[in-house]
Amino acid sequence: MSLKTEEPIQEIGKKSQAVRTKLIERTSKCEEVARRGQAALAQEVVQTVDLPHPIYIDSAEGPYLTDLDGNRYIDLTGGFGPNVLGNKPEPVEAAIGPQIEKGWHYGIPNGHQARLAELIKESSVAVDEVMFCNSGSEATMFAFRAARAVTGKRKVALFDGCYHGVHDYALMRADLKSDRSNPINTTLGAGIPEEISNDLMMMLPYRDSNAYELIRKHKDDLALVVIEPVQSSNPRLDNQEFLQGLRDVCTECEVLLMFDEVITGFRIEYGGCQQYFDIKPDLITYGKAAGGGLPIGVVAGSKKVMNSFSGADKTPAIFAGGTFSGNPLTMAGGIGMLEYLKENKETIYPYLHEQGDRMANEINEFCRSNNVPAQMMNAGSMMHLLFGSETIESSRDIDHSHYSLEQEFYLHLLGHNVIVPGIHLAFISFAHKPEIIDQVIDAFKKTFEDLREDGYL
């Protein structure tokens, strides 16, 4: 198997010309908004949302998004993860409607925080207490701070291929020229002092037992080891042995272990990856689904660590807060979402795993049978299509030279009325019924055929 596009695509075939014409002709209102935005906006949302053709959404319901021009797409964006029940789910809509009538921001605490905290606590044996903030980035920022306060140690370790938000301590990546078993971290983007990367953070190899030895080596300075139990860069569920080994070595070395479940919490299982892998971390961060699609971040964990938010038991207290933290609208939406997920978890999560696996397996079988050098990795209902035929063990094995081909692929997929976000991490929901999944699989196959006909594969 081979790819014919190591260099940026310069000439396009008939299928590629046709899809561009189709999209341009049917999205005139979207084009106008894009033009206006260029004159006033420095950046729209985040850079990873860039689509190969500008689409602006007007409404969303169930498994669908509808753009400003009235075109309807099957949605694989999933709101970047939170929409486990699909777009505008009835349980959340019913919960936030009455709250809007009462008011949506008080500043003073409201009556909903305790109930949502109870639901999160009940979902995991690792959670004694909960603290609310406004985003996953805020949650990881506060969690890093809490770990440093409780342990008195300075360093936080992340894993090669990770993503933990947009604050200075999270925007770290491995230098790809460094040894994959002993990665060197560097900052991601400008404006972050090198001292943070050099003195306060370290990088560990993902799915590599040398991570355990590095933890042992640095245990005296290491406050916290942070991992996405399922990385969004290469979603998979065969991490049991590695994660258990990580739990064991952190316990041995008296280093706190944190699961960043901002994406996976209430998506992989109701109890997240903690439930799926049956592993108890010291700290957990949540976001996305926990708010029912409204802005939320959650820090949760053992009382020993969570005491840092209150100063209880003579624990050094950190400063934490936010104008919109625990706001009544988000709390109401989160309660509506989690109560429904809890009541229906025996139906929802087996379905998401079944359909996610079916979608990945059928697309991968098509690729194998038709000599298409691509593979879809998935962890239940979250998935990522990667070009190249090499075995993927970590993000180091992902071939990043096919960006132009990927953009062409998702442009054609959009032409077949399936939308995937610019980061190319896709999600299905409980609203994606089997016939919708069939349509998605068919659209992927047609897109591969389009690219082959135009000579890109």
C-alpha positions in Angstrom: 0.0 0.0 0.0 1.2 3.5 -0.7 0.2 7.1 -0.6 0.7 9.3 -3.6 0.8 12.6 -1.8 3.9 13.1 0.3 4.0 16.7 -1.0 1.1 19.2 -0.7 -1.7 18.5 -3.3 -1.3 21.0 -6.1 -3.4 19.5 -9.0 -6.9 18.3 -8.3 -9.0 15.8 -10.2 -12.6 15.9 -11.4 -14.1 14.6 -8.2 -12.1 17.2 -6.2 -13.1 20.0 -8.5 -16.8 18.9 -8.3 -16.9 18.8 -4.5 -15.4 22.3 -4.3 -18.0 23.7 -6.8 -20.8 21.9 -4.9 -19.8 23.3 -1.5 -19.2 26.8 -2.7 -22.5 27.0 -4.5 -24.5 25.8 -1.5 -22.9 27.8 1.2 -23.1 31.5 0.2 -24.3 32.6 3.6 -21.5 30.8 5.3 -19.1 32.5 2.9 -20.4 35.9 3.8 -20.0 35.2 7.6 -16.5 34.0 6.9 -15.6 37.2 5.1 -17.1 39.3 8.0 -15.2 37.3 10.5 -11.9 37.8 8.8 -12.2 41.5 9.2 -13.0 41.4 13.0 -11.8 38.1 14.5 -8.2 37.3 15.3 -9.2 33.6 15.7 -12.4 31.7 15.5 -12.9 29.2 18.5 -9.5 27.3 18.3 -7.1 26.7 15.5 -7.8 23.0 15.5 -11.4 23.6 14.4 -10.3 24.7 11.0 -12.4 23.0 8.3 -11.3 22.5 4.7 -14.4 24.6 3.8 -16.0 27.3 6.0 -19.2 26.0 7.6 -21.2 28.0 10.2 -23.9 26.1 12.1 -27.3 27.6 12.6 -29.0 24.7 14.5 -28.4 21.2 15.9 -30.6 18.3 16.8 -30.0 14.6 17.4 -27.3 13.4 15.1 -27.5 16.4 12.8 -26.0 19.9 12.3 -27.7 22.4 9.9 -25.6 25.3 8.5 -26.7 28.9 7.8 -27.6 27.9 4.3 -29.9 25.1 5.4 -27.6 22.2 4.5 -27.9 19.3 6.9 -24.9 17.2 7.9 -24.5 14.0 10.0 -22.5 15.3 13.0 -19.3 13.5 14.0 -18.1 16.6 15.9 -20.2 15.8 19.0 -19.5 19.3 20.4 -15.8 18.1 20.7 -17.0 15.4 23.0 -19.8 16.4 25.4 -22.8 15.5 23.3 -23.0 11.8 24.4 -26.8 11.9 23.9 -26.6 13.9 20.6 -27.3 17.5 19.9 -30.0 19.3 22.0 -30.9 16.3 24.0 -34.4 16.4 25.6 -33.2 15.7 29.2 -30.8 18.7 29.1 -33.3 21.0 27.4 -35.9 20.1 30.0 -33.5 20.9 32.8 -32.2 24.2 31.6 -35.5 25.6 30.4 -37.0 26.3 33.9 -33.6 27.6 35.1 -33.5 30.2 32.2 -36.8 31.5 33.5 -35.3 31.9 37.0 -32.0 33.4 35.9 -28.7 32.1 34.6 -26.0 33.8 36.6 -26.0 34.9 40.3 -22.5 34.9 41.5 -23.8 33.8 44.8 -24.0 29.9 45.1 -27.1 28.3 43.8 -28.9 25.1 44.9 -27.8 22.9 42.1 -24.1 22.4 42.9 -24.5 19.9 45.6 -26.7 17.6 43.5 -24.3 17.6 40.5 -21.4 17.0 42.9 -23.3 14.0 44.4 -23.8 12.5 40.9 -20.1 12.8 40.0 -19.1 11.4 43.4 -21.5 8.5 43.0 -20.0 7.7 39.6 -16.6 6.8 40.9 -15.0 5.2 44.0 -12.0 7.5 43.5 -14.1 10.7 44.2 -14.5 11.9 47.7 -15.1 15.6 46.8 -15.6 17.8 43.8 -14.7 21.4 42.8 -16.4 23.2 39.8 -14.8 25.5 37.3 -15.5 26.5 33.8 -13.5 24.4 31.4 -11.2 21.4 31.1 -8.3 23.7 30.9 -9.2 25.4 34.2 -9.7 21.9 35.7 -6.2 20.7 34.9 -4.7 24.0 35.9 -6.3 23.8 39.4 -5.4 20.1 39.7 -1.7 20.7 38.9 -1.7 23.4 41.6 -3.5 21.3 44.1 -1.0 18.4 43.6 2.0 20.7 44.1 0.4 22.2 47.3 -0.4 18.8 48.9 3.0 17.2 48.1 5.3 20.1 48.4 7.0 19.0 45.2 7.4 21.0 42.0 7.3 18.8 38.9 4.3 17.5 36.9 4.8 14.8 34.3 2.8 14.5 31.1 2.9 11.9 28.4 4.1 12.1 24.8 1.0 12.7 22.6 -1.1 14.2 25.3 -3.5 17.2 25.4 -4.5 18.8 28.7 -5.7 22.2 27.8 -4.4 25.7 27.0 -2.7 27.0 30.2 1.1 27.3 30.3 1.7 24.1 32.2 -0.4 22.1 29.8 1.0 23.3 26.5 3.9 21.0 26.4 4.9 18.5 23.8 7.7 16.0 23.2 10.6 17.1 21.0 10.2 14.6 18.1 13.9 14.4 17.7 14.3 13.1 21.2 14.4 9.4 22.2 10.9 8.1 22.2 11.6 6.1 25.4 13.2 9.1 27.1 11.4 12.1 25.5 12.4 15.7 26.1 9.6 18.2 26.5 9.3 21.6 24.9 6.7 24.3 24.8 3.8 24.3 22.3 3.4 27.8 20.8 4.9 31.1 21.6 4.6 33.1 24.9 5.4 30.3 27.3 8.5 30.8 29.5 11.1 28.1 28.8 11.6 27.9 32.6 8.3 26.1 32.9 9.3 23.4 30.5 12.8 23.1 31.8 12.2 23.3 35.5 8.6 22.4 36.3 7.4 19.9 33.8 8.7 16.6 32.4 7.6 14.2 29.5 7.1 10.5 29.8 6.9 7.9 27.0 3.3 6.6 26.3 2.7 2.9 26.4 6.4 2.4 27.2 7.6 0.7 30.5 10.5 3.1 30.7 8.0 5.6 32.0 8.0 3.7 35.2 11.8 4.0 35.5 11.7 7.7 34.9 9.0 8.1 37.6 11.3 6.2 40.0 14.3 8.4 39.0 12.4 11.7 39.6 10.1 10.7 42.4 11.6 13.2 44.9 10.7 16.1 42.7 7.6 14.7 41.1 4.3 15.9 42.5 1.9 14.4 39.9 1.8 12.1 36.9 -1.0 13.1 34.5 -2.4 10.8 31.8 -5.4 10.7 29.4 -6.4 7.0 30.0 -7.4 7.2 26.3 -5.4 9.7 24.3 -7.4 11.6 21.7 -4.4 11.5 19.3 -4.7 7.7 19.1 -7.9 6.5 20.9 -7.7 2.8 22.0 -8.8 0.6 24.9 -5.9 -1.8 25.1 -4.1 0.2 27.8 -5.1 -1.9 30.8 -1.6 -3.3 31.6 0.2 0.0 31.0 -2.3 2.0 33.2 -2.2 -0.6 36.0 1.6 -0.5 36.0 1.4 3.3 36.2 -0.9 3.1 39.2 1.5 0.6 40.9 4.6 2.7 40.4 3.0 5.9 41.5 1.9 4.2 44.7 5.3 2.8 45.2 7.0 6.2 44.7 4.4 8.2 46.6 3.6 10.3 43.5 0.0 11.3 42.8 -1.7 9.9 39.8 -4.2 11.9 37.8 -6.6 10.7 35.1 -7.6 13.5 32.8 -11.1 12.4 31.9 -12.3 15.7 30.4 -13.1 13.8 27.1 -13.6 10.3 28.3 -15.6 10.9 31.5 -19.2 9.9 31.1 -18.4 8.8 27.5 -16.4 5.6 27.7 -18.5 4.4 30.5 -20.7 6.2 33.0 -17.8 5.9 35.5 -15.3 6.9 32.7 -12.1 5.1 32.2 -11.8 4.5 35.9 -14.7 2.1 35.6 -13.6 0.6 32.3 -10.0 -0.2 33.5 -11.0 -0.6 37.2 -8.2 1.7 38.3 -8.4 4.3 41.1 -6.4 7.5 40.5 -5.8 10.2 43.2 -7.1 13.0 41.1 -9.6 13.2 38.2 -10.5 16.1 35.9 -13.8 16.2 34.0 -15.4 18.6 31.6 -17.6 18.4 28.5 -20.3 15.7 29.1 -20.5 16.6 32.9 -22.1 19.9 32.0 -24.6 18.5 29.5 -23.0 20.6 26.7 -22.6 23.8 28.7 -19.2 25.2 29.8 -17.8 23.2 32.8 -14.6 21.9 34.4 -14.4 19.6 37.4 -11.6 18.7 39.7 -12.4 15.6 41.8 -10.5 13.1 43.8 -9.5 11.9 47.3 -10.2 14.0 50.3 -6.5 14.3 51.0 -5.9 16.1 47.7 -9.2 18.0 47.6 -8.5 19.4 51.0 -6.2 21.8 49.2 -9.2 23.7 48.0 -10.5 24.3 51.5 -7.4 24.1 53.7 -9.1 21.4 55.8 -6.9 19.2 58.1 -4.2 21.8 58.0 -3.6 21.2 54.2 -1.9 24.1 52.4 -4.8 26.0 50.7 -4.6 27.0 47.0 -6.4 30.0 45.5 -9.2 28.8 43.1 -12.3 30.4 41.8 -14.1 31.9 38.9 -17.0 34.3 38.1 -19.0 31.6 36.3 -17.9 28.6 38.3 -20.8 26.5 39.4 -23.3 28.8 37.6 -26.9 27.6 37.8 -27.5 27.0 34.1 -24.5 24.7 33.7 -25.3 22.9 37.0 -28.9 22.3 35.8 -27.8 21.1 32.4 -25.2 18.7 34.1 -27.8 17.3 36.4 -30.2 16.7 33.5 -27.5 14.9 31.6 -26.0 12.8 34.3 -29.3 11.7 35.8 -30.4 10.5 32.4 -27.1 8.7 31.7 -27.2 7.1 35.1 -30.7 5.8 34.7 -30.0 4.5 31.2 -26.4 3.5 31.5 -27.1 -0.2 30.9 -28.5 0.7 27.5 -26.4 3.7 26.4 -22.8 2.5 26.9 -23.1 -1.0 25.4 -24.7 0.7 22.4 -22.0 3.3 22.0 -19.3 0.6 22.2 -21.1 -1.7 19.7 -21.7 1.0 17.1 -18.3 2.6 17.5 -16.6 -0.7 17.1 -18.9 -1.6 14.1 -18.1 1.7 12.4 -14.3 1.3 12.9 -14.3 -2.4 11.9 -16.3 -1.8 8.7 -14.1 1.1 7.6 -10.9 -0.8 8.4 -12.1 -3.8 6.6 -12.9 -1.7 3.5 -9.4 -0.2 3.7 -7.8 -3.6 3.9 -9.9 -5.1 1.1 -9.3 -2.1 -1.2 -5.6 -1.5 -0.4 -6.3 1.9 1.1 -3.5 2.9 3.5 -5.6 4.3 6.3 -6.8 3.0 9.6 -9.5 4.1 12.0 -8.6 3.8 15.7 -11.4 3.9 18.2 -12.2 3.7 21.9 -15.9 3.0 21.9 -17.7 6.1 20.5 -14.5 8.2 20.0 -12.4 7.6 16.9 -9.6 9.0 14.8 -8.9 8.1 11.1 -5.1 8.0 10.5 -3.4 7.8 7.1 -0.6 5.3 6.8 -0.5 1.5 7.3 2.1 1.3 10.0 1.2 -0.2 13.4 0.3 2.7 15.9 1.6 2.2 19.4 1.8 5.9 20.3 1.6 9.3 18.7 5.3 8.8 17.6 4.1 6.3 15.0 1.6 8.7 13.4 2.7 9.9 10.0 2.1 13.7 9.9 3.3 14.2 6.4 -0.2 13.6 4.9 -1.9 16.8 6.1 -2.9 17.9 2.5 -4.4 14.5 1.8 -6.3 14.6 5.1 -7.8 18.0 4.2 -8.8 16.6 0.8 -10.4 13.6 2.5 -12.5 15.7 4.9 -13.5 18.1 2.2 -15.0 15.2 0.2 -16.6 13.8 3.4 -18.2 17.2 3.9 -19.5 16.9 0.3 -21.1 13.6 1.3 -22.8 15.5 4.2 -20.8 14.2 7.1 -18.9 16.7 9.2 -15.8 16.0 11.3 -13.9 18.8 13.2 -10.6 20.1 12.1 -8.7 18.1 14.7 -10.1 15.0 13.1 -11.2 13.4 16.4 -14.7 12.1 15.7 -17.5 11.1 18.0 -20.8 9.3 17.7 -23.7 9.6 20.1 -26.7 7.7 21.4 -28.7 9.6 18.8 -26.7 8.0 16.0 -29.0 5.1 15.3 -27.7 2.1 13.2 -29.1 3.5 10.0 -27.2 6.8 10.6 -24.0 4.8 11.2 -24.6 3.0 8.0 -24.8 6.3 6.2 -21.5 7.4 7.8 -19.8 4.2 6.8 -21.1 4.6 3.2 -19.8 8.3 3.1 -16.3 7.2 4.2 -16.2 4.5 1.6 -17.4 6.9 -1.2 -14.8 9.5 0.0 -12.0 6.9 -0.3 -13.3 6.0 -3.8 -13.4 9.7 -4.8 -9.7 10.1 -3.8 -8.7 7.0 -5.6 -10.5 8.0 -8.8 -8.6 11.4 -8.7 -5.3 9.6 -8.1 -4.6 10.6 -4.5 -4.5 7.0 -3.3 
